[in-house]
């Protein structure tokens, strides 16, 4: 027997109250679309969400999940929607967007002695950092979306970013999860404490980390925390050629951790530096001091922390200025003031929007097509992959913008093209060839940070064997037999047609 939307809404209101249930199209669209610009690109695609709900506590979540499971109503758990692979885009009729940012956004406990923090799913990452900083602590696996993201989204996507080479990913810091399963049962996995090691049974924490809301809904999260480094300084080392830049990287890596304490170690091409400078220009218009980085083909941005910073800077300068090693010596800038460093790294974190700002107005109608945003290859192969991507881009008439994390092999590639049928077809061909090289020549992955979500499902089936993907489906069937939790994602359901419209698919 089918159930009407009015019946569903009335049930939700009886559980949550009128103020926490919305069917307003503006609310649904603003919470169900993500930064891919779905509404602009696919105007003929029917939007599937029917309800936006904001649970107040765990009991609300349990009641809603039980009701939805009994009636096979899809639920999309949602935090800040900063994910870039369509994780929160609804693909089934009558989908329910369950948003945690409004009510379930509290820090429940900070334990400095055991070094952990317990939070609700919708707490902002910056709120975690602000509160921990009062004790000289921080959450060390800072995501690329640090200025906006929330706790459960970080865990659900196993978020990471520029600090991952040193500290690890979000999953490395998750001690405990309270999870509401698809039938409404609640389980606790891991340890709600500061325990450092455990091999007690299957590692269910790791199973839920990165599951993108497809296996369960997090209602409480326990995270490890660490001390904030006492001192820091940022260097920008810019070479005229990518080859010289890579030589410097190799020499710095040889120096190792014995004499250098590197927290951030980033690569940026000239277009990315344009974006960072555009960010600085934007700040100046609002009355702040103007900063500027030297624009060259291969640039390393380095944050050094800890003791003996002058000694560390001298080591980098000596490596970077070896006349016997490079065709041309670099331009080196040193940022010592805390505000200057903060603005530089904020410009790097916001590289995508900053690049767009630097190209506005563009010479012709352009659109950023994040076709291969998030490739990772073995770190020793990253320079060859960057060269390959730029050569292929040139062949297919695509403007490539590359930046990323040198020490963990993660490259973000943004391709800007003029939108028409011919260029879109070229872009898809470019993408197919490049991804084939990622898998077959480089032993890499389609996603180091952004996840599979909706857009990358077809590529996941190329990265892994059908037998491996089938095991993932069986895990999904075990935890969510009715497939109500974030359906149409992670290649564990039938892949919806909309997934292939993006061009990330076949």
Secondary structure by P-SEA (a helix, b strand, c coil): ccccaaaaaaaaaaccccccccccaaaaaaacccccccccccccccccccbbbbbccaaaaaaaaaaaaaabbbbbbbccccccccccccccccccccccccccccccccccccccccccccccaaaaaaaaaaacccccccccccccccaaaaaaacccccccccccccccccccccccccccbbbbcccccccccccccccccccccccccccccccbbbbbbbbccccbbbbbbbbccaaaaaaaaaaaaaaccccccccccccccaaaaaaaaaaaaaaaaaccbbbbcccccbbbbbbbbccaaaaaaaaaaaaaaccccccbbbbbbbbccaaaaaaaaaaaaaaaaaaaaaacccccccccccccccccccccaaaaaaaaaaaaaaaaccccccccccccbbbbbbbbbcccaaaaaaaaaaaaaaaaaaccccccccccccccccccaaaaaaaccaaaaaaaaaaaaaaccccccccccccccccccccccccccc
